[in-house]
Structure formats: structure tokens, C-alpha cells
Amino acid sequence: MKRKWFLSVVVAVFAMTAWCADSNIAVVDMLRVMNFHPDMNSDRLVLEKQIEEFDAEQNEMMTVIEELKKEINAILAESRDKTVTEEVRVKTMKLAEKKLADLKEREQEKQQTADIRQNQISDQGRRMRQKLESKIRVLVHKYAKEKNFSLVLDSSGIGGNGVKTVVYTEEKIDITENILRIISPLRQKSDE
């Protein structure tokens, strides 16, 4: 299945190349451009803050869980004390059972919270990347129109087989540096 898909892409690229022989084609390293864009750094900082908050929340929950474990161990030790009456032993065992149920509930809550927070952070990162990609696409589209390019390919893309999709390109059709120059003033503004 992957081989058929790859072959169809190769055939399409060759057909497109022959069809667009007179067209202006360019490539841009979208990964490099995205990493250079000032929004990438601010987005990274937002995500890092969310991760720090998540870690603090998880550490706080873990502290409560560890305290519960200590309490349970102390209660169990008391229940094994030979000097206590059977009545006290039964009461301490019931208390231990309640604490164990609470412990299990807190561990489940911690795991559920971790799953939710990880999904939230992942979704936020995806939305940020999509928004940034959209901004860059607008810049590339405007530049391509000004320079009469009919097709701009992403040279940083990786195909299904783990190989870069653009195997070779002449330097003169790589517009990455031009796009970086367009973004550079935005980057300088964000540094101020």
C-alpha cells in the first residue's frame, strides 16, 4: 500500500514537472522558517509554562498520595501491635480500608488529570503550529505571487518512507532565505 502511494506521488511529481516545465517553481524550508518566526518562541514559552504548571499539579497530587501511603503504613503497623485490643484492631483495619480506597481514588484522579492535561497541552501545541503555519503560508503566498511562482514546495517535508520529499533542488529556486528576510523585522519587533 505504501509502495503504491509512493509510486503514485513520484509519478505525479514527474508529470507535474513535465507539465510545469515553463512554470516557475520554488522550494522553501518550512521547518526552518517556522523555527525562525518569533511566534515559535512565544508559543514555546506558553507551552513550557503550561508544562511547569502541569508538573507542579502532579507533584502536589503525588505529595498527597505519599502522605496517604505513610498514614496507611502507620495504621497497619498499629493494627499489628500485639498490645492493642481486638476492638482497636478492627477499627484500625476499617480505617486502613477507607484510607486505601481514598488512595486508589487519588491515584486514579492523578492519572486522569495527567491524561487530560497532556491532551490539552498537545492540542494547544497543535493549534499554535497550525496558526503559525497559516501565517507563514500567507507570507509565502504573497511572495510567490510577487515573484510569479506558480508552485512552492516544502523542502523540509519527510515522506512516508522517512526520506525527504524534495531530493534535489537548485539553490536558485530555494526562497527560504527570502522568506526569512521578510520575517526578520517581525522577529526584531518581538525582541523589543
Secondary structure as GFF3:
##gff-version 3
##sequence-region A 1 192
A	DSSP	alpha_helix	2	19	.	.	.	ID=ss1
A	DSSP	beta_strand	25	28	.	.	.	ID=ss2
A	DSSP	alpha_helix	30	36	.	.	.	ID=ss3
A	DSSP	alpha_helix	38	79	.	.	.	ID=ss4
A	DSSP	alpha_helix	86	146	.	.	.	ID=ss5
A	DSSP	beta_strand	151	154	.	.	.	ID=ss6
A	DSSP	three_ten_helix	171	173	.	.	.	ID=ss7
A	DSSP	alpha_helix	176	191	.	.	.	ID=ss8
###
